[in-house]
Amino acid sequence: MLEAVLRMKRIQKVVVVGGGTAGWMAAAVLSRALGPLARIELVESEQIGIVGVGEATIPQIHLLLNLLGIDEHNFLKHTQGSIKLGIQFVDWAAKGDRYIHDFGRPGRALGMLGFHHYWLRAQAEGTGEALAEYSLNAVAAAENRYGAIDPAPDHSGIVGLEHAFHFDASLVAQYLRKIAEANGAVRTEGKIVDFALEPENGFVRSVTLESGAHIEGDLFIDCSGFRGLLIEQALETGYDDWTHWLPCDRAMAVPCESVEPLTPYTRSTARTAGWQWRIPLQHRIGNGHVYSSAYVSDDDAAQTLLDNLDGKPLAEPRPLRFTTGRRKRFWNRNVVALGLASGFLEPLESTSIHLAQSGLSRLIALFPDAEFSDTVIDEYNRQCAYEFERVRDFIILHYHANERTDSEFWIDRREMAVPDTLAERLTLFRNSGRFVDDAEDLFKESSWLQVMLGQRIRPESYHPMADVLSRDQLEEFLGGIRKLVRHRATQLPDHRAYLDTYCPAVAGT
């Protein structure tokens, strides 16, 4: 009898509204995780295009591949993919500046102290090289090299290569669709024109297609993009607007022909009223200009993009409009929003796909029964909100910590008030070179360190324990790391050669 009661409470059907990367990721993951426990149906319309600008990722993408049993080389072959070791930032703190936020960790700890305090001491004494010289990721990226090295530290304590991917977002959606359908997910073609709510609790009961068909479900995953068909139009969840901190509200995207070398990193170049991305794939380069319409016209933004391409454009610039921020609730009643339906943080640190992925991970961990516990939903929303806000702070850091005087946009970003959570981090680092230690943060100490230093933030001091080494010992310690990193980097193959050998793009993709 108890078993029968428990079965009655189970979610019987999950409906994913919208395709694209987020939608098919949801269908693939849920069909794999739930197996025969629930039916998965994805509804999308060929009439509605996908945004498709999420062509760069962070290393957490490996968690998704591992969960779905995807071979990395096979994935890269079918998505025109390439390797990403980090993001190079050009002209951000000041014109002429250039630094990399790589996925590795510079140097190695010594005793109970992190590497960067020894490096800061050397800098204070006028010795040592740039921080990037102590990171295998950074040195390999600068020389356009990549090889499959275990990212875990070896006997020397130096970490290997941490990597992510660049890929064609439309091809990723197709790739994930095949996995989802092989796991039993069903796709329904059709444009949603209406929805029905349960009168007693306001839950979504069904969606109605243009054909007149009704699709019912117990749990709905809203992957409908910026419009938030269910989370906003049906449930009126509300939206926290962060434009006062991140005023970029538009983008132009255009692919161009490939050029050599094939760089294993994303490039972000600051422009007068925003920034331009460059994402190298095997068959083309993805480009875009993210900007604030309050500071530059659409025509001028498009021209800036076209004037700064490495190759011949392969299409006309495609405009996008957005409002930076997040839904007030990511999970409302029986609707969970993922991807652009959940909120938008500009792709400066390539977090869009990760945020959808982490939302799915939380959903699996907190998967509901048909009673939809408020306690479970509240915890999901707390975790998602925290991650969005910490990523928001990290992106604001890039804008706020600048010394540019050439445009009103950059002056305004420097002079604006920032969230208290970011202000506290900045104060602590400027005062002592130390960081807030938060296990829930997506971006760890190494990431904050690289960007803060790259944006010209210099600590007033370093940890006193860094003085335990004599000057000769310090120089030997730093010099040994730099020499080892350089030696390992020179042993790696060229990035293009690596792809051609192990994962050349499949013809027709």
C-alpha positions in Angstrom: 0.0 0.0 0.0 2.8 2.4 0.9 4.6 1.7 -2.4 1.4 2.5 -4.3 1.0 5.8 -2.5 4.7 6.7 -3.2 4.3 5.9 -6.9 1.2 8.1 -7.1 3.3 11.0 -6.0 6.0 10.6 -8.6 6.4 13.0 -11.5 5.1 11.1 -14.5 5.9 13.5 -17.3 8.4 16.4 -17.9 7.7 18.8 -20.7 10.7 20.9 -22.0 9.5 24.1 -23.7 12.0 25.2 -26.3 15.1 23.6 -27.9 18.5 25.1 -28.5 21.4 24.2 -26.3 19.6 24.6 -23.0 16.5 22.7 -24.1 18.2 19.7 -25.5 20.7 19.7 -22.6 17.7 19.4 -20.3 16.1 16.6 -22.4 19.4 14.7 -22.6 20.2 15.0 -18.9 16.7 14.3 -17.6 16.1 11.3 -19.9 19.5 9.9 -18.7 18.8 10.6 -15.0 15.2 9.6 -14.8 15.2 6.7 -17.2 11.9 4.9 -17.1 10.6 6.9 -14.1 9.2 9.7 -16.3 8.5 10.6 -19.9 10.4 13.5 -21.4 8.8 15.5 -24.2 10.5 18.5 -25.8 8.4 21.0 -27.7 10.0 23.3 -30.2 9.2 25.2 -33.4 11.4 25.4 -36.5 9.8 28.9 -37.0 11.5 30.2 -33.9 15.3 30.5 -34.2 17.8 30.0 -31.4 20.1 32.7 -30.1 23.1 30.4 -30.5 25.9 32.7 -29.3 27.0 30.5 -26.4 30.0 29.1 -28.3 32.5 29.1 -25.4 32.5 27.2 -22.1 34.3 26.8 -18.9 35.9 23.5 -17.6 32.7 22.4 -15.7 31.4 21.3 -19.2 33.3 18.1 -18.5 30.8 17.2 -15.8 28.1 17.3 -18.5 30.1 15.1 -20.9 30.9 12.6 -18.2 27.3 12.4 -17.1 26.1 11.7 -20.6 29.0 9.4 -21.4 30.2 11.6 -24.2 33.7 11.1 -25.6 35.5 14.5 -25.8 37.1 13.8 -29.2 33.8 12.7 -30.7 32.1 15.8 -29.3 34.7 18.1 -30.8 34.5 16.3 -34.2 30.8 16.8 -34.5 30.6 20.4 -33.2 33.5 22.0 -35.1 35.0 22.4 -31.7 38.4 23.6 -30.5 40.2 23.8 -27.2 39.9 26.7 -24.8 42.6 27.3 -22.1 41.2 30.7 -21.0 40.2 34.1 -22.0 42.5 36.8 -23.2 41.5 40.4 -22.2 42.7 43.3 -24.4 42.4 47.0 -23.6 40.2 46.4 -20.5 42.1 48.1 -17.7 43.7 50.6 -20.0 44.5 50.9 -23.7 47.4 48.7 -24.6 46.9 46.3 -21.7 46.6 42.6 -22.3 46.2 39.7 -19.8 44.8 36.2 -19.7 42.3 34.7 -17.3 43.3 31.1 -17.7 41.7 27.9 -16.3 44.8 26.7 -14.5 46.5 27.9 -11.3 49.7 29.8 -11.4 52.7 28.3 -9.5 52.2 26.0 -6.5 51.6 26.4 -2.8 54.6 26.3 -0.5 54.1 25.3 3.1 50.7 26.6 4.2 50.8 29.6 1.9 49.4 30.1 -1.6 51.8 30.8 -4.4 50.5 34.3 -5.1 51.8 35.7 -1.8 55.4 34.7 -2.7 54.8 36.2 -6.1 53.5 39.5 -4.6 56.6 39.7 -2.4 58.8 39.3 -5.4 57.0 42.0 -7.2 57.3 44.3 -4.2 61.1 43.6 -4.3 61.3 44.3 -8.0 61.9 40.7 -9.1 60.0 37.9 -10.7 58.1 37.8 -14.0 54.4 38.4 -14.9 52.0 36.0 -13.2 51.1 34.3 -16.4 54.7 33.0 -16.7 54.0 30.6 -13.8 50.9 29.0 -15.3 51.1 26.2 -17.8 47.7 27.1 -19.2 48.8 30.7 -19.9 52.1 29.8 -21.4 50.6 27.1 -23.6 47.9 29.5 -24.7 50.4 32.2 -25.7 52.2 29.7 -27.9 49.0 28.2 -29.4 49.8 24.8 -27.9 47.7 22.1 -26.4 48.1 18.5 -25.3 46.0 16.1 -23.2 47.7 16.6 -19.8 46.1 15.5 -16.6 44.9 18.7 -14.8 45.8 17.3 -11.4 49.1 18.4 -9.8 52.0 16.1 -10.5 54.9 15.3 -8.1 56.2 18.9 -8.5 52.9 20.3 -7.3 52.4 22.1 -10.7 48.9 21.6 -12.1 48.4 20.2 -15.6 46.1 21.7 -18.2 42.6 22.7 -17.4 40.6 23.2 -20.5 37.1 23.8 -21.9 35.8 24.1 -25.5 34.7 26.4 -28.2 32.0 25.0 -30.4 29.1 25.7 -32.8 26.1 26.1 -30.5 23.6 24.9 -33.2 25.6 21.7 -33.7 25.8 21.1 -30.0 22.0 21.2 -29.9 21.8 18.7 -32.6 24.4 16.5 -30.9 22.5 16.6 -27.6 19.2 15.9 -29.4 20.5 12.6 -30.7 21.5 11.6 -27.1 18.2 12.7 -25.7 16.1 10.8 -28.3 18.3 7.7 -27.9 17.4 7.8 -24.2 13.7 8.0 -24.9 13.0 11.7 -25.1 10.3 12.6 -27.7 10.4 15.8 -29.8 7.2 17.5 -30.8 7.2 20.1 -33.5 4.9 23.1 -33.0 4.6 26.7 -32.0 3.1 27.2 -28.5 0.3 29.8 -28.7 -1.4 29.4 -25.3 -1.2 27.7 -21.9 -3.6 26.5 -19.3 -3.2 26.9 -15.5 -4.8 24.8 -12.8 -7.5 27.0 -11.2 -6.8 25.7 -7.6 -3.0 26.3 -7.4 -1.9 28.2 -10.5 0.3 25.4 -11.7 0.8 25.0 -15.5 -1.4 22.2 -16.7 -0.7 22.2 -20.4 0.5 24.2 -23.4 -1.4 24.6 -26.6 0.2 24.4 -30.0 -0.8 26.3 -33.1 -2.2 23.1 -34.5 -4.7 23.0 -31.6 -2.9 20.1 -29.8 -2.6 20.2 -26.0 0.5 18.9 -24.3 0.1 18.2 -20.6 2.8 17.6 -18.0 3.6 17.5 -14.3 6.8 19.4 -14.5 7.7 22.0 -17.1 11.2 23.2 -18.0 11.1 26.6 -19.6 13.9 26.9 -22.2 12.0 29.4 -24.3 14.7 32.1 -24.3 14.4 35.7 -23.3 10.6 35.8 -23.5 10.2 33.2 -20.7 7.0 31.8 -22.1 6.0 30.0 -18.9 8.1 31.4 -16.1 7.1 35.0 -17.0 4.2 35.1 -19.4 2.2 32.4 -17.7 3.3 32.7 -14.1 4.4 36.4 -14.0 7.4 35.6 -11.8 9.1 39.0 -12.1 12.7 40.0 -13.0 15.6 41.6 -11.1 17.1 44.1 -13.5 20.9 44.6 -13.1 21.3 47.2 -15.9 22.5 49.8 -13.4 25.6 47.7 -12.9 25.8 46.0 -16.3 24.3 48.5 -18.8 25.2 46.5 -22.0 21.8 45.7 -23.5 22.6 44.7 -27.1 24.9 42.6 -29.2 25.8 42.1 -32.8 27.0 38.6 -33.8 28.7 37.6 -37.1 30.9 34.7 -38.1 34.0 35.2 -40.3 36.5 33.1 -42.2 39.2 31.3 -40.2 42.8 32.5 -40.0 45.9 30.9 -38.6 47.0 30.3 -36.0 44.0 28.5 -34.4 44.3 30.0 -31.0 43.3 27.9 -28.0 41.6 30.7 -26.1 38.7 33.2 -26.4 39.6 36.8 -26.9 37.7 39.7 -25.4 38.6 43.2 -26.6 37.2 46.3 -24.9 35.6 48.8 -27.2 34.3 52.3 -26.7 31.0 51.2 -25.2 31.4 47.5 -24.5 33.5 44.7 -25.8 34.0 42.3 -28.7 34.3 38.5 -28.5 36.4 36.3 -30.7 35.8 32.5 -30.6 37.9 30.3 -32.9 36.3 27.1 -34.2 37.7 24.6 -36.7 35.7 26.0 -39.6 35.2 29.7 -38.8 35.6 32.3 -36.1 32.6 33.5 -34.1 32.5 37.2 -33.4 30.2 39.5 -31.5 30.1 43.0 -30.1 28.3 43.5 -26.8 27.5 47.1 -26.1 25.3 49.7 -24.4 22.7 51.4 -26.6 22.9 54.4 -24.2 26.5 55.1 -25.4 26.7 53.9 -29.0 24.2 53.5 -31.9 23.4 50.1 -33.4 24.9 51.2 -36.8 28.2 52.3 -35.2 28.3 49.1 -33.1 27.9 47.0 -36.2 30.5 48.9 -38.0 33.0 48.5 -35.1 32.4 44.8 -35.2 32.9 44.5 -39.0 36.0 46.7 -38.9 37.7 44.4 -36.4 37.3 41.0 -37.9 40.3 38.8 -38.7 38.7 37.3 -41.8 35.9 37.9 -44.4 32.5 38.1 -42.8 30.3 35.1 -43.7 26.9 36.8 -42.9 25.4 40.1 -42.0 25.6 41.1 -38.3 22.7 39.6 -36.3 21.3 41.9 -33.6 20.3 40.7 -30.2 18.6 42.6 -27.4 18.6 41.7 -23.7 18.3 43.0 -20.1 20.9 41.8 -17.7 19.5 40.3 -14.6 17.6 37.2 -13.4 14.1 35.9 -12.6 13.0 36.6 -9.1 12.4 32.8 -8.9 14.1 30.3 -11.1 11.6 27.7 -10.0 8.0 28.9 -9.6 5.2 26.4 -8.9 5.8 23.5 -11.4 8.0 25.5 -13.8 11.8 25.6 -13.8 13.5 28.1 -16.0 16.8 27.3 -17.7 19.1 29.2 -20.1 18.0 32.6 -21.2 14.5 32.1 -19.7 16.1 32.1 -16.2 18.1 35.3 -16.7 21.0 36.8 -18.6 24.6 37.5 -17.8 26.6 38.7 -20.7 29.0 36.1 -22.1 32.1 37.8 -20.9 33.3 34.8 -18.8 31.4 32.2 -20.9 29.0 31.2 -18.1 25.7 30.9 -20.1 25.9 27.2 -20.8 27.3 26.5 -17.3 24.4 28.3 -15.6 21.9 26.1 -17.5 24.0 23.0 -16.7 24.3 23.9 -12.9 20.5 24.6 -12.8 20.0 21.1 -14.2 22.4 19.6 -11.7 20.5 21.2 -8.8 17.2 20.1 -10.3 18.3 16.5 -10.2 19.6 16.8 -6.7 16.3 18.4 -5.5 14.0 16.6 -7.9 10.4 16.9 -6.7 7.5 14.6 -6.3 4.1 15.6 -7.6 3.4 17.6 -4.4 6.2 20.1 -5.1 7.5 20.9 -1.7 8.0 24.6 -1.0 11.0 23.8 1.1 12.7 22.1 -1.9 11.8 24.8 -4.3 13.0 27.6 -1.9 16.4 25.8 -1.6 16.7 25.5 -5.3 16.0 29.2 -5.8 18.5 30.1 -3.0 21.3 28.2 -4.6 20.6 29.5 -8.1 20.3 33.1 -6.9 23.6 32.9 -5.0 25.4 31.6 -8.1 23.9 34.2 -10.4 24.8 37.0 -8.0 28.4 35.8 -7.5 28.9 35.5 -11.2 27.4 39.0 -11.6 30.0 40.4 -9.2 32.8 38.8 -11.1 31.7 40.3 -14.4 31.2 43.7 -12.8 34.8 43.5 -11.5 36.0 43.6 -15.1 34.2 46.8 -15.8 34.6 48.6 -12.6 38.3 48.2 -12.1 39.6 50.2 -15.1 41.8 53.3 -15.6 40.4 54.3 -19.0 39.6 57.9 -19.7 38.8 57.7 -23.4 35.1 57.2 -23.2 32.1 58.2 -21.0 31.1 54.5 -20.8 34.4 53.4 -19.0 34.5 56.4 -16.8 30.9 55.7 -15.6 31.7 52.1 -14.9 34.7 53.1 -12.8 32.7 55.7 -10.8 29.6 53.6 -10.2 28.7 52.0 -6.8 29.1 48.2 -6.9 27.3 45.5 -4.9 28.4 45.2 -1.3 29.5 41.6 -1.9 32.0 42.8 -4.5 33.1 45.9 -2.5 34.0 43.6 0.4 36.2 41.4 -1.9 37.9 44.4 -3.4 38.7 45.9 0.0 40.1 42.7 1.4 42.3 42.1 -1.6 43.5 45.7 -1.9 44.4 45.7 1.8 46.1 42.3 2.2 46.2 40.3 -1.1 43.7 37.9 0.4 40.4 36.5 -0.7 36.9 35.6 0.6 37.0 31.8 0.8 33.6 30.7 -0.3 33.1 27.0 -1.4 29.9 27.9 -3.3 31.7 30.3 -5.6 31.9 29.3 -9.2 35.0 31.3 -9.7 37.8 30.4 -7.3 40.8 32.3 -5.9 42.9 31.8 -9.0 40.3 33.4 -11.2 39.7 36.4 -8.9 43.5 36.9 -8.6 44.1 36.9 -12.4 41.4 39.4 -13.1 42.1 41.7 -10.2 45.7 41.9 -11.2 44.9 42.2 -14.9 42.6 45.1 -14.1 45.5 46.8 -12.3 44.4 46.2 -8.7 47.5 46.0 -6.6 47.4 44.8 -3.0 49.0 47.0 -0.3 50.7 44.0 1.3 51.1 40.3 1.1 50.9 37.5 3.8 53.7 38.0 6.4 54.6 34.3 6.1 55.9 34.9 2.6 59.0 36.4 4.3 60.0 33.0 5.6 62.2 32.5 2.5 65.4 34.3 2.0 65.7 36.4 -1.2 67.8 33.7 -2.8 65.4 31.0 -1.8 62.5 33.0 -3.2 64.3 33.5 -6.5 65.1 29.8 -6.7 61.5 28.9 -5.9 60.0 31.2 -8.5 62.7 30.5 -11.1 62.3 26.7 -10.8 58.5 26.9 -11.4 58.9 29.2 -14.4 61.5 27.0 -15.9 59.4 23.8 -15.4 56.3 25.5 -16.8 58.2 26.7 -19.9 59.7 23.3 -20.5 56.4 21.5 -20.3 54.7 24.0 -22.6 57.4 23.6 -25.3 56.7 19.8 -25.4 53.1 20.3 -26.3 51.8 20.0 -29.9 50.4 22.9 -31.9 46.7 23.4 -31.2 45.6 22.9 -34.9 47.9 19.8 -35.2 46.3 18.3 -32.1 42.8 18.8 -33.5 43.7 17.5 -36.9 45.2 14.4 -35.2 42.6 13.5 -32.6 39.3 15.3 -33.5 39.1 16.8 -37.0 35.7 18.1 -37.7 33.3 15.7 -39.5 32.5 16.7 -43.0 29.0 18.3 -43.2 28.9 19.6 -39.7 
